[in-house]
């Protein structure tokens, strides 16, 4: 397994719509393993392939408690086929938007179809944090960020902050190369 670099807002790749995976093979399983290592080290509870600049419809997650055994999930070509009318609110964060958290309202329960790491079709009905995490990561595959679910004012502030930070980092990188 190899830890990968996570791309950070305002990287335009985060807005790309990811392509379906045609064949679940050793390469896809290796990518999933790399993503799990990256997610655990970050640390986080979910990661979409696009967050490591791979525009494929693949996500990994593990919503187990810190003191419980790990329960990694590999979810390929996920599709939400049903969502409840009831809503819930969770404070969400994102590995691509570090140290920013905000309450987001989403459907309380969802049913998702997907392929597992062996390419076997699966269906899962989820609620609670698992439902929220699935929706958050599937949004990534569609070029949607959790900040798209908050007020325009808050979204504009966080985008401005990360854009300024990216410019400052680019200037520092340029100075280091010239030194």
C-alpha positions, -999 to +999 in steps of 0.1 A: +000+000+000+011+035-007+000+067+009-012+093-017-013+131-016-048+145-009-057+175-031-069+206-013-095+233-021-094+253-044-079+226-067-103+225-097-100+187-099-123+185-069-151+197-092-146+169-118-173+143-123-156+109-119-159+082-145-175+048-138-151+018-133-156-007-161-136-036-146-127-043-110-092-057-113-060-058-093-052-022-102-085-010-088-080-031-056-046-016-052-060+019-056-086+011-029-059-002-006-038+030-012-069+051-005-076+033+028-040+038+039-043+075+030-076+079+047-065+062+079-033+082+081-050+116+074-070+106+096-105+105+082-136+083+079-141+086+041-121+093+009-132+095-027-107+087-055-110+122-069-095+135-037-062+119-047-066+132-082-080+099-097-113+107-114-128+072-109-161+063-092-144+047-062-146+056-025-135+040+008-148+046+042-147+033+078-171+048+103-161+024+132-154+041+165-118+048+174-116+021+200-134-006+179-118-029+152-115-013+118-143-019+094-131-007+060-155-005+031-146-003-006-175+011-027-172+011-065-196+029-088-221+038-060-255+051-068-281+064-043-313+046-054-335+058-025-334+084+002-357+091+032-378+122+035-366+125+071-335+147+074-306+147+099-279+172+106-242+162+112-212+184+115-191+175+085-155+181+076-134+170+046-098+159+041-097+183+010-109+212+032-088+207+063-098+221+096-132+235+084-164+219+099-200+229+094-234+214+100-249+199+069-285+186+065-290+155+044-315+126+041-314+105+073-314+072+055-302+061+020-301+030-001-270+026-022-261+001-049-225-005-057-198-031-065-175-044-037-137-048-040-143-081-058-168-066-084-198-082-067-230-062-069-242-050-035-270-030-020-269-013+014-294+007+034-277+030+057-286+055+084-267+077+109-231+086+102-227+059+076-256+074+055-240+109+059-205+096+050-218+077+019-237+109+007-206+131+013-183+108-006-207+102-035-211+139-038-173+141-044-177+116-073-202+141-088-180+172-083-199+184-053-183+195-020-200+196+014-196+233+014-221+234-015-247+224+011-241+255+034-249+291+030-234+311+001-218+335+026-200+307+045-190+289+013-176+321-002-156+328+030-140+293+031-132+293-007-116+327-003-095+315+027-083+284+009-076+303-024-054+329-005-036+300+013-029+283-020-015+315-036+007+320-005+019+284-007+027+288-045+047+319-037+067+301-011+073+272-034+086+296-061+109+313-036+123+280-025+130+270-061+148+303-068+169+301-036 
